[in-house]
Amino acid sequence: MDNASFNSVYTAYYRKSVVFVKSYVHDEVVAEDIVTESLVKLWNLLKQDTEIKIAPLLFTILKNNALDHIKHEKAAMSTHENISHLLTRELEIRLSTLKASDPEEIFSTEVAQIIHRTLAALPDKTRQIFEMSRFEGKPYREIAEMYGITVKGVDYHIIQALNVLRVSLKDYLPTLFLWTILR
């Protein structure tokens, strides 16, 4: 197929194709991109076989490309919903913990000394990561970037610190409960 023939196909099907795809993707720019990509694919197929029926093949290509886009969009939305749910849950836990806390009991001198000694005995990296997260309120992602590790790596160090603290604070159930909730 030569360029002039393809231009006539392009002219005949472009606008109809955009309207069709836009009815599913609900975005003019995305629809135009899908149609352009589909028409290029059609042109490549027509260069190989000029006996192809253009309209059914173009419809199939458009449909598949629109489906791929919608599936990708659905996966992205699902990921955003999961993250939002986790953040909401974390905020609810922090709120309920703060409301239920009694600062005099939690941060008594004796408990503070045990926490200080326990944290001092941790490996430096684990202690620093734990303190940044729990005392400075830095998000896991920021800590991970500072240390050049993954968010799961930050989580690992915090879990290690919490496990050691749980053992050290086993006689202080209210404090242990607080640390468990903050995890």
C-alpha positions in Angstrom: 0.0 0.0 0.0 1.4 3.4 -0.9 1.2 6.6 1.0 -1.7 8.1 -1.1 -3.8 5.0 -0.5 -3.1 5.0 3.2 -3.9 8.8 3.4 -7.4 8.0 2.0 -7.8 5.2 4.6 -6.6 7.6 7.3 -9.0 10.3 6.2 -12.0 7.9 6.0 -11.5 6.3 9.4 -9.6 8.6 11.7 -12.5 10.7 13.1 -14.9 7.7 13.4 -12.2 5.8 15.2 -11.5 8.6 17.6 -15.3 8.8 18.5 -15.5 5.1 18.9 -12.4 4.8 21.2 -13.3 8.0 23.2 -16.6 6.4 24.0 -14.7 3.8 26.1 -11.6 5.7 27.3 -13.4 9.0 28.0 -10.3 11.0 27.1 -9.9 12.8 23.7 -6.1 12.8 23.8 -5.8 9.2 24.8 -8.3 8.2 22.2 -6.3 10.1 19.5 -3.1 8.3 20.6 -4.8 4.9 20.5 -6.3 5.6 17.0 -2.9 6.9 15.7 -1.1 3.8 17.0 -3.8 1.6 15.6 -3.7 3.2 12.2 0.1 2.7 12.1 -0.3 -0.9 12.9 -3.0 -1.2 10.2 -0.7 0.4 7.7 2.1 -2.1 8.5 -0.3 -5.0 8.1 -1.7 -3.6 4.8 1.9 -3.3 3.4 2.1 -7.0 3.9 -1.3 -8.0 2.6 -3.4 -5.7 0.4 -6.4 -8.2 0.5 -7.2 -7.4 4.1 -10.6 -6.0 4.8 -9.8 -2.7 6.4 -12.8 -1.9 8.6 -13.0 -5.2 10.5 -9.3 -5.3 11.1 -9.1 -1.7 12.2 -12.0 -2.2 14.6 -10.2 -5.3 16.1 -7.0 -3.3 16.5 -8.8 -0.3 18.0 -10.8 -2.6 20.4 -7.6 -4.4 21.6 -5.7 -1.2 22.1 -8.6 0.4 24.0 -8.9 -2.7 26.1 -5.2 -2.6 27.0 -5.5 1.0 28.0 -8.6 0.4 30.2 -7.0 -2.6 31.9 -3.9 -0.6 32.6 -6.1 2.3 34.0 -8.0 -0.2 36.1 -4.8 -1.6 37.6 -3.5 1.9 38.4 -6.8 2.8 40.1 -6.7 -0.4 42.2 -3.2 0.4 43.3 -4.2 3.9 44.3 -7.2 2.6 46.2 -5.0 0.1 48.1 -2.5 2.8 49.0 -5.3 5.1 50.1 -6.8 2.4 52.3 -3.5 1.7 54.0 -2.9 5.4 54.7 -6.4 5.8 56.1 -5.9 2.7 58.3 -2.5 4.0 59.6 -4.1 7.4 60.4 -6.9 5.7 62.3 -4.4 3.7 64.3 -2.4 6.8 65.1 -5.5 8.7 66.2 -6.8 6.0 68.4 -3.4 5.4 69.9 -2.9 9.1 70.7 -6.3 9.4 72.2 -5.7 6.3 74.4 -2.2 7.3 75.5 -1.3 8.5 78.9 2.0 10.3 78.5 3.0 10.1 82.2 2.7 6.3 82.1 4.2 5.7 78.7 7.1 8.0 79.0 7.9 7.5 82.6 11.6 7.8 83.5 12.1 4.1 84.0 10.5 3.2 80.6 12.4 5.9 78.9 15.7 4.6 80.3 14.9 1.1 79.1 14.1 2.3 75.6 17.3 4.4 75.5 19.5 1.5 76.6 17.8 -0.9 74.2 18.1 1.5 71.2 21.7 2.2 72.1 22.4 -1.6 71.9 21.0 -1.9 68.4 23.2 -1.8 65.3 23.7 1.8 64.2 21.7 1.6 61.0 18.7 -0.1 62.6 18.7 2.4 65.5 19.0 5.4 63.1 16.2 4.1 60.9 13.9 3.4 63.8 14.6 6.8 65.4 13.9 8.6 62.1 10.6 6.8 61.6 9.3 6.8 65.2 10.8 9.9 66.8 11.3 12.2 63.8 8.2 11.1 61.9 10.0 10.6 58.6 8.1 8.4 56.1 9.5 5.1 55.1 10.1 6.2 51.5 12.2 9.2 52.6 14.3 7.0 54.9 14.8 4.4 52.2 16.1 7.1 49.8 18.5 8.3 52.5 20.0 4.9 53.0 19.7 3.6 49.4 17.5 0.7 50.4 14.0 -0.3 49.6 10.9 0.6 51.7 10.7 -3.1 52.7 14.3 -2.8 53.9 13.3 0.1 56.1 10.3 -2.0 57.4 12.8 -4.8 58.2 15.0 -2.6 60.3 12.0 -1.2 62.2 10.6 -4.7 62.8 14.0 -5.7 64.2 14.1 -2.7 66.5 10.5 -3.4 67.7 11.2 -7.0 68.4 14.2 -6.1 70.6 12.1 -3.4 72.3 9.2 -5.9 73.0 11.6 -8.2 74.8 13.1 -5.3 76.9 9.7 -3.9 77.8 7.9 -7.2 78.5 7.0 -6.1 82.0 5.4 -2.9 80.8 2.3 -4.1 79.0 0.7 -0.7 78.2 4.0 0.4 76.6 4.3 -2.9 74.7 0.8 -2.4 73.4 1.7 1.1 72.2 4.8 -0.1 70.3 2.8 -2.9 68.8 0.1 -0.5 67.5 2.7 1.9 66.1 4.2 -0.9 64.1 
